[in-house]
Structure formats: structure tokens, C-alpha cells
Amino acid sequence: MDKIVSVLAINFVLLSSLASAQSASDLSRKEVEEKAMNAKLVVEKPDSLHNWKSGASINGNLTNTGLVNWQGGGQAALTITGIFSGFANYAKGNSSWGNLLELGYGITRLGQDGEAQLRKSEDRMVLTSKYSQKFNQSMGFAALVDFRSQFDKGFKYDVKYKSKLTGGDSLARDRISDILSPAYGLASLGIDYKKDDRFYVMFSPLTAKTTFVMDKELSDAGAYGVEKGKNMRYQLGMFLNASAKLKLMENVAWQSNLYLFDDYKTLDRVDIFWDNAVLLTVNKFLQASFNTNLIYDDDIRIPKENGTLGGPKIQFKHVLAVGLVVKLK
């Protein structure tokens, strides 16, 4: 009897040990599988996404002037403007890649009822992509591509001409631009400098500039420097881009972006694109802004009042606006 009990006890101990070993083995296997799965998930996750920063904002502005029996003169006006700005920036180690898209369109309704006229007040399409590879803390080799155009037809209003019926002076409008007429493309290689987000400058001794005039009527007229009947003009020159961002005071910031291009064939004529903006942030959704845009291009002939082409002049636009801002992350 004692032998039987001893044998049973030994068997029980052996079975318990085997069961414990099997349970431990199963637990270890489960832990190993979980760790392997987690490791696999970590490996499969694209780490490059952590190096991207992106965002966008939509700005809507509304301006209204109403006149009823107003003897002081003037004209009723309603202006609606929409602006989209989006960015996607990549940075890892000494490499950085910045992309910016700006779209804007505005329209003004002048007058009331049957006398109302619609005129374009804003039309902007800008795409910029810039890559930089640093060779020290603040300088690096850089490549830039920039494209600019507009969405809609542009007119010069109140152009004087002689009426064939009366022989007197009459007013009309001349179409002077359209989508991709003009459009400007830049491809540039050079060196850039950036110590922090407040100031950036890039200089390129090797820049190709292309002017597009895809509208046949404007192309046949030789508008924007292209040969008559041609759609594109190619130039090779040097390029400078400088931008600055400063905080003037609490909730007030200033931004400036300057583009200079100089054709090697005409070094005494520099093309200028210069944008400035003063932004006043009232709250999360309300913002006031004052924007200026300056353009000088020796190839752009400014029409005179009688519709004939004159010489190149400084083009300047300024907009004071208060509107709603929605930021997208």
C-alpha cells in the first residue's frame, strides 16, 4: 500500500512539473510572439512621417460699401476674397524640403441692380518647392522650383478709344492677361543661409526662368516679352531669394518675401517680385491683414490710357482686409 501511494505521489509530482513546464513554455511562447508582433509593427511603421510637418489655412474676407441717396459721391461696392495657404515641410538631419502652395481669388461688385459690374480684385496662384542640404550649421546647397500664374482673365478698364459712330471718346476694356498668360517658372541651384526661422536667403548663379503666354491673342501681340506667335521665352541668369519673419508686438507679425532675377544678357535690368504682409491676430478665428505686392519686369509693357503699349513700370497692389481664418492641421 505504501508503495502504491509513493508511486502515485511521484506520478502526481511529475505530471505537475510537466504541466507547469508546459504552461511556462506556452507563456514564454506567447510573450515571444507578442514581442515579435510589436517589433514587426515598429519596423513596418514609416518613420519618415515623423519628419514631416504640414498645415493649411483658409482666409475669407468680405468688404461692403452701401450708398442710398448719397450726395457726396461714390459707388456702392461689395468685395469677396478667398485665400488658401498650405505647406508641407520635411526635415531630417542635414536635409530639408519645404513646399508652399498659395491660392487666392477675389471679386468686386461695383454699383447696384442693373448697373452693377463685376471686376476681379485678387487672382493668385503660387507653388514653391525648395530643397536644402546643409554643409555646416547655417549654410547649405539648395535647389528651388517656383511657379506663378493666375486663374482668370484680367482686364484694363476705362480704355479710351474713338467711337466709329459718334467720333467721340468712349471707354472700353482690354483683355491683358489670362490663365497661364502670363505664367512664370523658375528652376534654381545655389547656396542658402538660414540661422533660424526669422531670416532666410538663397543665392543662385545658375537659374533658368521661363515665361509662358499660352493665350493665342496675347502671344500674337508679343505680350510679356515673348516673341510674336511664340508661347514661351527662356532666360538664364542669377537669382536671389530673401525672406524674413518678425514679431513686431503681441499678436502682430510681419512677413516679407523678395525674389530678384537678373538675365545674363541684360544685367542692368532686374526683375522684382516682392510680397509683404502685416498680420494682426485678434483671436483664433479672426485676423486683420495688410498685404502689399510689388512687381517690376522690364519685359512687361504697361498699357496707356488710349490702349497703346507703353514702357515697363512698377506694379503695386495693396489690400487691407479683416476676415475669418480657419486653420487645418
C-alpha angles and dihedrals in degrees: 000000000000089000091053091050091048092050092048091049092050091049091049091051091049093048091048091050092049091048092048091048091048091048092048090047091051091047092049091047090050092050091048091050092049092048091048091049092049091047090049091051091050092049093048094049110098104242091191090075089070088063094058127090120186140167145146142204134207118206124192122189129187127189123180132183116183125188126187118180088335109173096186092077130243138115133264112247139181120191126187121184132180124192129185123192123179135170139187117188130183126197131173126154110318094342126092134172122189127190126186131183122188123182126175137169132171137173133195126208110208121196129000140276114340094357095057119125129194119220132175114248101173132023120161138155119173129166120179129178122181131181125191134184112193121220093182138008097289109011134065149149112281141193124194136188119188130180127184133179143122140254105228147031118286125211139193105222133211095025110173119232137159114261113232090211102048102015089227131117116282133179126236140154129252123208107234103166145015140174109313087003095123113010126158127209126189129188114183140177122192148099127302136198125208124160096168140339093283098072137023133171133178127187123192127184089187115057131148117205123192124192115201125202105172097166109098097215093051092042092052088052091053093240122180095015101299120131113261110275093014125113100203140040123197126207134178121205149112126298139202127191121184127174134177137187121192134173105225096184140325109324092355121105136171125212127187133181123184128188121188124182125181121189113222089224093056108028093166092064116071123188113221132199112174125172125184131180134182111197126197113191110205097176140323094299106022124075136167120205141181113201131184129188122192124187130179120175120164090210094060112088112203114224118239125228091267092053098254119127119260131183132291117290139174112275114210133180130177130185129189111194143166117197151134121286125201116190120206122202 
